[in-house]
Amino acid sequence: MNFLQGLSRPLRLAGVVLIGVALVAVVIGGITALNGDGDNGQTAAPSPTATDGTTAPTETTGATPMEPTPPSPVPPTSETPPPGQPTDTATPGGPGGTATQPGGTTGAPGAGDGGAAADQTAAKWVPVRVYNNSTIHGLAARAANELRANGWNVVEVGNYPQGIIPTTTVYYTPGTDEETAARSLATAFGMKVEPRFDGIQDASPGVIVIVTNDYKGSQVKGS
């Protein structure tokens, strides 16, 4: 008879229970030992906590920090300055620029074209019509000859009987080349100059000269 058979029934039951508990403890201990060996060096340390209660970022070990990529060089832009910046281009009429005269010409008034004298000479191509309104026979023909001798383009000679003109006058159509020609001719011959009046408004194009008894001829010396 073995040891257990020599004991009473309650004692045998208690002994079996103790042996079972011991076996379970041994198994659990072995499992714990095995798990402990596998976890060595792998347990992460607790994340450091900032003093203000927030969790500080953890550092990743083994990773190489990325170097910042230098910015690519910006290609040179054109020489055009941004809006609002001064430029080297001279402003027309400003310092360094060339003044623009009315009509689109540049330079000082009268430069390159001879001034008023050149305008008067160029105006002589305008047709001129000479009419007599005096009591002097042939006065219009005489005036026409003098005008031609001074380079004027006389295209018609006749009489003007539709009223009395108080003084020898040169008439022109406003807004045309006739005005420049009329003023030039009036200056050269000492005549009055006015725009066309209603009686001759619809007459043929050109400067109209109506001579009266006070016609004196050319006022230009040497003509």
KADANOR-V35802 format. One record per backbone hydrogen bond with DSSP energy under -1.0 kcal/mol. NH is the residue of the N-H (numbers start at 1). CO is the residue of the C=O. E is the energy in kcal/mol with one decimal. If there is no record, write none. Layout:
nh->NH co->CO e->E
nh->NH co->CO e->E
//
This chain:
nh->6 co->2 e->-1.1
nh->12 co->8 e->-2.4
nh->13 co->9 e->-2.1
nh->14 co->10 e->-2.1
nh->15 co->11 e->-2.5
nh->16 co->12 e->-2.2
nh->17 co->13 e->-2.0
nh->18 co->14 e->-2.2
nh->19 co->15 e->-2.3
nh->20 co->16 e->-2.4
nh->21 co->17 e->-2.5
nh->22 co->18 e->-2.4
nh->23 co->19 e->-2.4
nh->24 co->20 e->-2.5
nh->25 co->21 e->-2.4
nh->26 co->22 e->-2.4
nh->27 co->23 e->-2.5
nh->28 co->24 e->-2.8
nh->29 co->25 e->-2.5
nh->30 co->26 e->-2.4
nh->31 co->27 e->-2.4
nh->32 co->28 e->-2.6
nh->33 co->29 e->-2.4
nh->34 co->30 e->-2.3
nh->35 co->31 e->-2.5
nh->36 co->32 e->-2.3
nh->37 co->33 e->-1.9
nh->38 co->34 e->-1.6
nh->39 co->35 e->-1.3
nh->42 co->39 e->-1.9
nh->50 co->54 e->-2.8
nh->53 co->50 e->-1.7
nh->56 co->48 e->-1.6
nh->85 co->82 e->-2.0
nh->94 co->91 e->-3.0
nh->97 co->94 e->-2.1
nh->101 co->105 e->-3.5
nh->104 co->101 e->-1.6
nh->107 co->99 e->-1.7
nh->111 co->108 e->-2.4
nh->119 co->115 e->-1.7
nh->120 co->116 e->-2.5
nh->121 co->117 e->-2.1
nh->122 co->118 e->-2.7
nh->123 co->119 e->-1.6
nh->124 co->121 e->-1.2
nh->126 co->123 e->-1.7
nh->128 co->153 e->-2.3
nh->129 co->207 e->-3.1
nh->130 co->156 e->-2.7
nh->131 co->209 e->-3.3
nh->132 co->158 e->-2.1
nh->133 co->211 e->-2.9
nh->139 co->136 e->-1.5
nh->142 co->138 e->-2.2
nh->143 co->139 e->-2.5
nh->144 co->140 e->-2.5
nh->145 co->141 e->-2.2
nh->146 co->142 e->-1.8
nh->147 co->143 e->-2.3
nh->148 co->144 e->-2.5
nh->149 co->145 e->-2.1
nh->151 co->148 e->-2.0
nh->152 co->147 e->-2.5
nh->153 co->124 e->-1.1
nh->154 co->152 e->-1.4
nh->155 co->128 e->-2.7
nh->156 co->128 e->-1.1
nh->158 co->130 e->-2.3
nh->160 co->132 e->-2.8
nh->169 co->210 e->-1.8
nh->170 co->192 e->-3.2
nh->171 co->208 e->-3.2
nh->172 co->194 e->-1.2
nh->176 co->173 e->-1.1
nh->179 co->176 e->-1.3
nh->181 co->177 e->-1.9
nh->182 co->178 e->-3.1
nh->183 co->179 e->-2.4
nh->184 co->180 e->-2.1
nh->185 co->181 e->-2.7
nh->186 co->182 e->-2.7
nh->187 co->183 e->-1.9
nh->188 co->184 e->-2.0
nh->189 co->185 e->-2.0
nh->191 co->186 e->-2.0
nh->192 co->168 e->-1.9
nh->194 co->170 e->-2.5
nh->196 co->172 e->-2.4
nh->200 co->197 e->-1.5
nh->203 co->200 e->-1.5
nh->207 co->127 e->-2.8
nh->208 co->171 e->-2.0
nh->209 co->129 e->-3.4
nh->210 co->169 e->-2.4
nh->211 co->131 e->-2.7
nh->215 co->212 e->-2.0
nh->219 co->188 e->-3.8
nh->223 co->220 e->-1.5
//
